[in-house]
Structures are given as structure tokens and as C-alpha cells.
Amino acid sequence: MEKSKKHVWIIGASSGIGLALAKAYSKAGWSITGSSRNSEVLADLSSHHSSISRLILDVNDENCFQHAIEQFRQSNAIPDLVIYCAATYLPGGLTVLTRNDARHHMETNYLGTIGLIEAITPEFSRRGFGHLAIVASLSGYCGLPNAALYGPTKAALINLCETIKPDYEELGLQLSLINPGFVKTPMTDKNTFSMPFLLTSEEAARAIFKGLSKTSFEISFPWQLSMLLKLLQKVPYVLYFMITKRMQS
């Protein structure tokens, strides 16, 4: 890796927003480490982009991030920016709500993030700078139809980022919370319901890239859906459930 280049580590780089981000940062001249369980996609990605290297990992492995950090240490290449995009998603309400599926969603979407924070924060702190970006979702703003498994994990991420933001500031580190709306990815291809303000993964990557270059805490898009859901948070429950019931039909 060239020392003059900034280095971004993208976890969940084999599809969707993560893949689009890897390409966007490559185009911008960064050095990229892409991580995923999908070694074939990452191999193809790195073969077409010389600035992208691959680091295979499974976020459900409790030791994966410590092993990854050790590899970065050995090559003197601790990333400047780390983006957690890894996620799992099964749409539905009560009919899909099982303990096993809930556990899998929590392990991938939330506990994987905790493992990353635990591993990367001491490295950032030791070096004196670093930027961590966590992809949550606008579905974490409030309880929405068809998000019984996914939504609570994203709500937990939003709460987590709000909680640790002051700690990161005290360490002189940067923390960003990314809340996308509907983005066309292999995950949202599972949806059979209407997805308002649907964006492409490339459009989402551009919004994130632009947002991360600034110092604001939250990056939320599209603005129309973000504003609507923020308003929905504030209405009385009688009206709230009238609205969400109509969303479900």
C-alpha cells in the first residue's frame, strides 16, 4: 500500500452498498480493503481494481476482527476509515419472528458491529486518529411493517452510536451513523411491497462518500423519507398505528 494514500476498510464489500462504496473509494484514489465471506466476489473485485485488496472474514466469528487487526498491524496498515456495511435481512412481521432468526440478525447486524468497535477503537486511540462509520437504517427510527427482525437491530445501532459518540469525541476520534432508506440491493430484492424513494446502490454510495467527507454525525437519505419517518416518531400512537397499518396493506 502506498503511504500517501488514505486507507478504507469496508466490511460487507461483496454486494449492495458495500460493493458500490468499494468502487467509489477506488475511483477516488483510496486504498481499499474489502471484507466479506464471499471470497469469489472479492477476488473478482480486486482483479478489476488494483487499489482493492481482500480480507476474508465472517462477522459472526467472535475472533475475526482481532485477527484482521493483527494482519493490519503486521503490514503497518491500520485503516484511516472503517465502514461496517455487513447485514442480514429477512422481511416480514410476526410470521417470521423466531428466536433463531432474531439471534442471527442480532449477531450479524449488531454484535458484529460491537466486535469491530472493540477491535478497532484501541488502534485508532493509540494512533491518535481514525474514523468509524456504521450503517444502520431509517427503519431503525421507528417500528415499521415487515421489519420485525431487521428494524430492531438497526434501532439498536442508532442507540449505540448516540451513546458512544461522546466517548469517541473524548478520544479525538470520529464516529458516523449512516441511515439509508430503501436501496436496490440483493437484500431489498426480497421485498414484495412498495419501496418509496428507492435508490440505486451507486446513488447510496455517492451520498455516503459525500457525507463521510464532512464532520456531521448522521448521514441519512433520501431526505424525503428521512423527514417523513422523523415526523412519524413524534405523532401520537393512535395516528401512528393508523399510518403504519396503511403501509402494511
C-alpha positions as CSV (number, residue, x, y, z in Angstrom):
1,M,0.0,0.0,0.0
2,E,1.2,3.5,-0.9
3,K,1.8,5.5,2.3
4,S,0.4,8.7,0.6
5,K,-3.0,7.0,0.0
6,K,-5.8,7.0,2.6
7,H,-6.9,3.5,3.5
8,V,-10.6,2.5,4.0
9,W,-11.7,-0.9,5.3
10,I,-15.2,-1.9,4.1
11,I,-16.9,-4.8,5.9
12,G,-19.6,-6.2,3.7
13,A,-17.9,-5.2,0.4
14,S,-19.2,-8.1,-1.8
15,S,-22.6,-6.7,-2.6
16,G,-25.0,-3.8,-2.4
17,I,-23.9,-0.6,-0.8
18,G,-20.6,-2.0,0.4
19,L,-19.6,-3.1,-3.1
20,A,-20.6,0.3,-4.5
21,L,-18.6,2.1,-1.8
22,A,-15.5,0.0,-2.6
23,K,-15.7,1.1,-6.3
24,A,-16.4,4.7,-5.3
25,Y,-13.4,4.9,-3.0
26,S,-11.2,3.2,-5.6
27,K,-12.2,5.8,-8.2
28,A,-11.3,8.5,-5.6
29,G,-7.8,7.2,-5.3
30,W,-8.0,5.5,-1.9
31,S,-6.6,2.1,-0.9
32,I,-9.4,-0.2,0.0
33,T,-9.5,-3.4,2.0
34,G,-12.8,-5.2,1.2
35,S,-14.1,-7.8,3.6
36,S,-16.8,-10.4,3.3
37,R,-17.4,-14.2,3.5
38,N,-17.7,-14.2,-0.3
39,S,-14.2,-14.9,-1.5
40,E,-15.2,-15.2,-5.2
41,V,-16.8,-11.8,-5.5
42,L,-13.9,-10.2,-3.6
43,A,-11.4,-11.9,-5.8
44,D,-13.2,-10.6,-8.9
45,L,-13.4,-7.2,-7.4
46,S,-9.7,-7.0,-6.6
47,S,-8.8,-8.4,-10.0
48,H,-10.5,-5.4,-11.7
49,H,-9.4,-2.8,-9.2
50,S,-5.7,-2.8,-8.3
51,S,-6.4,-0.5,-5.3
52,I,-8.7,-3.1,-3.7
53,S,-7.3,-5.9,-1.6
54,R,-9.4,-8.6,0.0
55,L,-9.6,-9.8,3.6
56,I,-12.0,-12.7,4.0
57,L,-13.9,-12.8,7.3
58,D,-17.2,-13.8,8.8
59,V,-18.6,-11.2,11.2
60,N,-20.2,-13.9,13.2
61,D,-16.8,-15.3,14.2
62,E,-16.0,-13.7,17.6
63,N,-12.3,-13.6,16.8
64,C,-12.5,-12.3,13.2
65,F,-11.8,-8.7,13.9
66,Q,-8.9,-9.3,16.2
67,H,-7.3,-11.5,13.6
68,A,-7.9,-8.8,10.9
69,I,-6.4,-6.1,13.1
70,E,-3.3,-8.2,13.6
71,Q,-2.9,-8.5,9.9
72,F,-3.2,-4.7,9.5
73,R,-0.6,-4.3,12.3
74,Q,1.8,-6.6,10.6
75,S,1.7,-4.7,7.4
76,N,1.6,-1.3,9.2
77,A,-1.7,-0.5,7.5
78,I,-4.3,0.3,10.2
79,P,-7.1,1.9,8.2
80,D,-8.0,5.6,8.4
81,L,-11.7,4.9,7.8
82,V,-13.7,1.8,8.6
83,I,-17.2,1.2,7.3
84,Y,-19.4,-1.5,8.7
85,C,-21.9,-2.5,6.0
86,A,-22.4,-6.2,6.8
87,A,-26.1,-7.1,7.4
88,T,-28.7,-9.8,7.0
89,Y,-32.3,-9.2,6.3
90,L,-35.5,-11.3,6.2
91,P,-38.6,-9.3,5.6
92,G,-41.8,-9.9,7.5
93,G,-43.7,-9.4,10.7
94,L,-45.0,-11.9,13.3
95,T,-44.9,-14.8,10.8
96,V,-41.1,-14.7,10.5
97,L,-40.3,-13.8,14.1
98,T,-38.4,-16.7,15.5
99,R,-35.8,-16.9,18.2
100,N,-33.2,-18.4,15.8
101,D,-33.8,-15.8,13.1
102,A,-33.8,-13.0,15.6
103,R,-30.5,-14.2,17.0
104,H,-28.9,-14.4,13.5
105,H,-30.0,-10.9,12.7
106,M,-28.7,-9.6,16.1
107,E,-25.4,-11.4,15.7
108,T,-24.7,-10.1,12.2
109,N,-26.2,-6.6,12.3
110,Y,-25.5,-5.6,15.9
111,L,-23.0,-7.9,17.6
112,G,-20.7,-7.9,14.6
113,T,-20.5,-4.1,14.9
114,I,-19.7,-4.5,18.6
115,G,-16.8,-6.8,17.7
116,L,-15.5,-4.3,15.3
117,I,-15.7,-1.4,17.8
118,E,-13.9,-3.5,20.4
119,A,-11.1,-4.3,18.0
120,I,-10.6,-1.0,16.1
121,T,-11.1,1.6,18.8
122,P,-7.9,0.9,20.7
123,E,-5.9,1.0,17.4
124,F,-7.4,4.4,16.5
125,S,-6.8,5.7,20.0
126,R,-3.2,4.5,20.1
127,R,-2.6,6.2,16.8
128,G,-4.5,9.4,17.7
129,F,-7.0,9.5,14.8
130,G,-9.5,7.3,13.0
131,H,-13.0,7.4,11.6
132,L,-15.6,4.7,12.1
133,A,-18.8,4.6,10.1
134,I,-21.7,2.3,11.0
135,V,-24.5,1.6,8.5
136,A,-27.8,1.4,10.3
137,S,-31.1,2.2,8.6
138,L,-34.1,4.6,8.5
139,S,-36.1,1.6,9.6
140,G,-34.4,1.9,13.0
141,Y,-36.2,5.3,13.5
142,C,-39.5,3.6,14.5
143,G,-41.3,0.2,14.2
144,L,-42.4,-0.4,10.6
145,P,-44.3,-3.2,8.9
146,N,-42.2,-6.1,7.5
147,A,-39.2,-5.2,9.7
148,A,-39.8,-7.4,12.8
149,L,-36.3,-8.9,12.6
150,Y,-34.3,-6.2,10.9
151,G,-35.6,-3.0,12.3
152,P,-34.8,-3.7,16.0
153,T,-31.2,-4.4,15.1
154,K,-30.9,-1.1,13.3
155,A,-32.6,0.7,16.2
156,A,-30.0,-0.8,18.5
157,L,-27.2,0.5,16.2
158,I,-28.7,4.0,16.2
159,N,-28.9,4.0,20.0
160,L,-25.4,2.6,20.3
161,C,-23.9,5.3,18.1
162,E,-25.7,8.0,20.0
163,T,-24.3,6.5,23.3
164,I,-20.7,6.2,22.3
165,K,-20.3,9.4,20.2
166,P,-19.2,11.5,23.2
167,D,-16.6,8.7,24.1
168,Y,-15.2,8.8,20.6
169,E,-15.0,12.6,20.7
170,E,-13.2,12.4,24.0
171,L,-10.6,10.1,22.4
172,G,-10.2,12.5,19.4
173,L,-11.9,10.1,17.0
174,Q,-14.7,10.4,14.5
175,L,-17.9,8.4,14.5
176,S,-20.5,8.5,11.8
177,L,-24.0,7.0,11.7
178,I,-25.4,6.1,8.3
179,N,-29.1,5.7,7.9
180,P,-30.1,4.8,4.3
181,G,-33.7,4.4,3.2
182,F,-34.7,1.9,0.5
183,V,-31.7,0.9,-1.7
184,K,-31.9,-1.6,-4.5
185,T,-29.6,-4.4,-3.3
186,P,-29.9,-8.2,-3.1
187,M,-31.4,-7.7,0.3
188,T,-34.2,-5.4,-0.8
189,D,-34.9,-7.6,-3.8
190,K,-36.7,-9.9,-1.3
191,N,-39.3,-7.2,-0.7
192,T,-42.7,-7.7,-2.3
193,F,-44.1,-4.3,-1.0
194,S,-43.7,-0.8,-2.3
195,M,-40.4,0.9,-1.6
196,P,-40.8,4.7,-1.8
197,F,-37.8,6.8,-2.9
198,L,-35.9,3.7,-4.0
199,L,-32.2,4.5,-4.7
200,T,-29.6,2.5,-6.6
201,S,-26.6,1.3,-4.6
202,E,-24.4,3.7,-6.6
203,E,-26.6,6.6,-5.5
204,A,-26.4,5.5,-1.9
205,A,-22.6,5.2,-2.2
206,R,-22.3,8.7,-3.5
207,A,-24.4,10.1,-0.6
208,I,-22.3,8.2,1.9
209,F,-19.0,9.2,0.3
210,K,-20.0,12.8,0.3
211,G,-21.3,12.7,3.9
212,L,-18.3,11.0,5.3
213,S,-16.1,13.7,3.9
214,K,-17.8,16.1,6.3
215,T,-18.0,16.2,10.1
216,S,-21.7,15.7,10.6
217,F,-22.7,12.8,12.9
218,E,-25.6,11.4,10.9
219,I,-25.8,10.7,7.2
220,S,-29.5,10.0,6.3
221,F,-31.0,9.7,2.9
222,P,-33.2,10.2,0.9
223,W,-34.2,13.3,2.7
224,Q,-37.9,12.9,1.9
225,L,-38.2,9.5,3.6
226,S,-35.9,10.6,6.5
227,M,-38.1,13.6,7.1
228,L,-41.3,11.6,7.0
229,L,-40.1,9.0,9.4
230,K,-38.8,11.6,11.8
231,L,-42.2,13.1,11.8
232,L,-43.8,9.7,12.3
233,Q,-41.7,9.3,15.5
234,K,-43.5,12.3,17.0
235,V,-47.2,11.6,16.3
236,P,-49.5,10.0,18.9
237,Y,-49.7,6.3,18.8
238,V,-53.3,6.3,17.6
239,L,-52.3,8.1,14.5
240,Y,-49.0,6.3,14.3
241,F,-50.7,2.9,14.0
242,M,-53.3,4.2,11.6
243,I,-50.4,5.2,9.3
244,T,-48.3,2.0,9.7
245,K,-51.4,-0.1,9.1
246,R,-51.9,1.6,5.8
247,M,-48.3,0.9,4.9
248,Q,-48.9,-2.8,5.5
249,S,-51.9,-3.0,3.2
